[in-house]
Amino acid sequence: MGPLEGKKIIEIAGIGPGPFCAMVLSDLGAEVIRVDRVSAVPNEFPSTPGVDLLNRGRKSVAFDLKNQEGIKALLRLVEEADALIEGFRPGVAERLGIGPEECLERNPR
């Protein structure tokens, strides 16, 4: 429970401030869904304590954002989300087809 209960946040996995921001929003009660790259899904090796700490309180899915099925799946999540967190370099989200215009078209809130 928290002040953000009922809010849905989509986090496209990255490094730096994005995961920390998603952790704080989760701690405040938001439902955070982390979107990992298919190739980055952990295997049988345990992750480090620091990574586990930042990823707490999240659901996790994996999509290949370099193919249309992965993009469509992400945009379906965006349709129901209150916010999207991504940390791509400038222009990368647009090249993938998940830039601000595409997201606003799916979810004008």
WOPE-V495357 format. One record per backbone hydrogen bond with DSSP energy under -1.0 kcal/mol. NH is the residue of the N-H (numbers start at 1). CO is the residue of the C=O. Records with the same first field share a line. If there is no record, write none. Layout:
# WOPE-V495357
NH = CO  CO
This chain:
# WOPE-V495357
4 = 28
5 = 2
7 = 4
9 = 31
10 = 83
11 = 33
12 = 85
13 = 35
21 = 17
22 = 18
23 = 19
24 = 20
25 = 21
26 = 22
27 = 23
28 = 24
29 = 26
30 = 25
31 = 7
33 = 9
34 = 59
35 = 11
36 = 61
40 = 37
41 = 38
52 = 48
53 = 49
54 = 50
55 = 51
56 = 53
59 = 32
61 = 34
63 = 36
67 = 64
71 = 67
72 = 68
73 = 69
74 = 70
75 = 71
76 = 72
77 = 73
78 = 74
79 = 75
80 = 77
81 = 78
82 = 8
83 = 8
85 = 10
92 = 89
95 = 91
96 = 92
98 = 93
103 = 99
104 = 100
105 = 101
106 = 102
107 = 103
